[in-house]
Amino acid sequence: MATISRNALLAIVLVISAGCGQAGSGSPAQSPPPGDGQSTAAAPAEGSCGETADKVEQHVRQPGIRSVTMLGQCTLVSIETTLGDDESSSAQKICDAAAEVAYSGDTSSISVHGRSGKELSVGIADAKCLAQP
């Protein structure tokens, strides 16, 4: 029962994080006005987000990985694979490998998806990755 509760909580956090990221990712963040005091703070955050994705991609590199992207204002590492829906144990290994380097800055969760788009494994900071049934 604790696993179901953890998964439900993780799903809620991911939905909220993804929703917040989309709402705040409009044009003002992409082209701040000259002399804006926030422009210097925004650039490092975007850079570190990309750096985290690159670091994870290099660490988990294998033929079955299609892409590694950051979502939800850099809070979620999303890993797209060519794994089948019945390969959640392989997805969990990918998630565990990603967890070794992913949790820095604002990054707090990992999601590994198979070729069909099904989520096969999830991870949150300070906890082991879980294989989805």
N, C-alpha and C positions, 0 to 999 in steps of 0.2 A: 504494500500500500504506500510506503514511503517513496518508492520509485515513481509511482503514478503522480503523487503530489509534487515531487521535484520536477517531473516532466511538465506538469500543468503550469507550475510556477515559471519554468524556463520559457514555455510557449508564450505566456503573458508578457514576460520581460522582452522577448524577441519581438513580439507584435508592437509593443509600446515603443521600443527602441527604433524599430524600422519606421514606424509612423512618425516619430519625432524627427528622424533623419530626413525624411522626405519633406516635411513641412518647413524645415529650416534650411533647405538646400537651394533656395531660389537665387536670383541674379545678384542681390546685394553681396552675398558671400563670394561670388565669383569675380566681381569687379567693384571693389570698394573705392570710394571717392579718394582722390589724392589728399594726403595729409591726414587721413583717418587714423586715429590712434589705435584702432583695432586691427588694421591691416597687417602689422608686423606680428601680431599674435596669431592671426588666422593662418599665415603661411606655414609656420612650423607644424601646426596641427595637421594640415593636409599632407605635408611631407612625411611626417611620422606615420600617418595612416598608410600611405603607399609603401613606406619602408617596412612596416609590419607585414603587409601582404607579400612583399618580395621576400622577406626573411622566412615566412612560413612556406612560401612556394619553393624556395631553395631547399628548405629542411625536409619537406615531404615529397620532393620530386620523385616521380615514378611514372611509367607510361599511362596508367589509368587516371591520372589527374588531368582534368580539362582546364580548370581555372581556379584561382584563389582570389577572392575579392573581399573588400571591407564594406560593411553595411552599417546603417544606424549610427552615423557619426562616429565611425571607427570602433564601435562596441562589439561588432560581430564579425568573425572570420567565416566566410561562406566558401566551402570547398566543393566544387562540382566535379564528379567523377564519371567513369564509364562502368561502374559497378552495377551488378544486377540487384534487384530488390531483395534477394535472399543472401546477399553478401554483407550483412551488417557487422559481422565480426571483423572483416577486412576494413570496413569503414571505421570501426572503433580503433583499429591500429593506426589508421591515418590520423584520426582525431587525437589519439595519444601522442603521436609524433608532433603534430601541430602544437599541442599544448606545451611542449617543451620550450617553445620559443614565442608563442603568440601573446601570452598575457603580460603585456607592457602597455603603459599609457592608459587609454580608456578601454582597451580591449578586455571584455569580460566573458565572451562566449564563442563557441565554435560549433558550426553545423556542417555535416558532411552529407551530400546528396548523391544519389545514384543517377544513372542515365535517364531513368523515367521521371526524375525530379523528386522522388520520395526521399525524405530525410531518413538516413540510415544510422547516424550516430550524432550525439550532441555532447557538448562539454561546457562546463562553466568553471570559472577560476576557483582554485582551491578544492576541486573535486575531480574524481576520475571521470573520463568520458564514458558514456553509456551507449550500448548498441540498442537501436530501436527494434522492436519485434516485427 
